[in-house]
Amino acid sequence: ARKPLFDTIGLVFSLVAHLVLCFLLVPNYGLYCGAIAVAASGGVMYLFRTITGQLLYRTIKQPAKSAVALLLGIALAVLGVVLEAHFIAKGLCCLAAIGVYCLMYRAELVRFVNMGLSIVKGLFARKKS
């Protein structure tokens, strides 16, 4: 919000990473590598925004959690390709990842649920009046 130039630079990095990876991977390895290029360019954007956001706002209290979350996302992307024909195995891997995310971010999850409940309570309170 304070530095829109950083957002533009991040978009350019993401675009360049996406184009380079697609140019290198898709002709030789096909559509799956195109999907991996999309995920990787999203990772580049995530890393750039995390680093610049930390410089401006100091919001990440535990960088290890962010690193684990990014690595878990990459692992899920790779497992999605490896387990292409195994829907149940992919679903179980996704459920396990969601469980890990919920354990890592349980304080944030509790705040999110409480915020949602207060919004719902506010909506019902308006309807009664």
C-alpha positions in Angstrom: 0.0 0.0 0.0 2.8 2.4 0.8 5.1 1.4 -2.1 3.1 0.4 -5.2 6.4 0.4 -7.2 7.4 -2.8 -5.3 4.2 -4.5 -6.3 4.9 -3.7 -10.0 8.4 -4.9 -9.7 7.1 -8.2 -8.1 4.7 -8.6 -11.0 7.5 -8.2 -13.5 9.7 -10.7 -11.6 6.7 -13.2 -11.6 6.0 -12.6 -15.3 9.7 -13.1 -16.3 10.0 -16.2 -14.2 6.8 -17.6 -15.8 7.8 -16.9 -19.3 11.4 -18.2 -18.9 10.2 -21.4 -17.2 7.5 -22.0 -19.9 10.0 -21.3 -22.7 12.4 -23.8 -21.2 10.1 -26.5 -19.9 6.9 -26.7 -21.9 8.5 -27.6 -25.3 10.4 -30.5 -23.9 8.1 -31.7 -21.1 4.6 -30.6 -22.0 1.6 -29.3 -20.1 2.6 -30.5 -16.6 5.7 -28.3 -16.6 3.5 -25.4 -17.7 1.5 -25.9 -14.5 4.8 -26.1 -12.6 5.9 -22.9 -14.2 2.7 -21.2 -13.0 3.2 -22.4 -9.5 6.9 -21.4 -9.5 6.1 -17.9 -10.8 3.5 -17.6 -8.0 6.2 -18.7 -5.6 8.5 -16.0 -6.9 5.7 -13.4 -6.4 5.1 -14.8 -2.8 8.8 -14.6 -1.9 9.2 -11.1 -3.3 6.1 -9.7 -1.6 7.1 -11.4 1.7 10.6 -9.9 1.6 9.5 -6.4 0.7 6.5 -6.6 3.1 8.9 -7.5 5.9 11.1 -4.6 5.0 8.1 -2.2 5.1 5.8 -3.6 7.8 7.6 -6.3 9.9 4.5 -8.5 10.0 6.0 -12.0 9.9 6.9 -13.0 13.5 8.0 -16.5 12.6 9.7 -16.8 9.1 10.0 -20.5 9.6 6.2 -20.9 9.3 6.2 -19.0 6.1 9.0 -21.2 4.7 7.2 -24.4 5.7 4.0 -23.1 4.2 5.8 -22.4 0.9 7.5 -25.7 0.9 4.3 -27.5 1.7 2.6 -25.8 -1.3 5.4 -26.8 -3.6 5.2 -30.4 -2.3 1.5 -30.4 -3.0 2.0 -29.2 -6.5 4.6 -31.9 -7.2 2.4 -34.6 -5.6 -0.4 -33.4 -7.8 1.7 -34.3 -10.8 3.2 -37.5 -9.4 -0.2 -38.8 -8.2 -2.0 -37.8 -11.4 -4.2 -40.8 -11.7 -4.7 -41.4 -7.9 -7.5 -39.2 -6.8 -7.9 -40.6 -3.3 -4.2 -40.4 -2.6 -4.1 -36.7 -3.8 -7.1 -36.0 -1.6 -5.5 -37.5 1.4 -2.3 -35.5 0.8 -4.4 -32.3 0.5 -6.2 -33.2 3.8 -2.9 -33.8 5.5 -1.5 -30.5 4.2 -4.7 -28.7 5.5 -4.2 -30.3 8.9 -0.5 -29.1 9.0 -1.6 -25.6 8.0 -4.3 -25.6 10.7 -1.8 -26.8 13.3 0.8 -24.2 12.3 -1.7 -21.3 12.1 -4.1 -22.4 14.8 -4.1 -19.0 16.6 -4.9 -17.2 13.3 -7.6 -19.8 12.5 -9.3 -19.2 15.9 -9.3 -15.5 15.3 -10.7 -16.0 11.8 -13.5 -18.3 13.1 -14.3 -15.8 15.9 -14.4 -13.0 13.4 -16.8 -15.0 11.1 -19.0 -15.8 14.0 -19.2 -12.2 15.1 -20.2 -11.2 11.5 -22.9 -13.9 11.4 -24.2 -12.8 14.9 -24.3 -9.2 13.6 -26.3 -10.2 10.6 -28.8 -12.0 12.7 -29.0 -9.2 15.1 -29.9 -6.8 12.3 -32.6 -9.0 11.0 -34.3 -9.2 14.4 -34.4 -5.4 14.8 
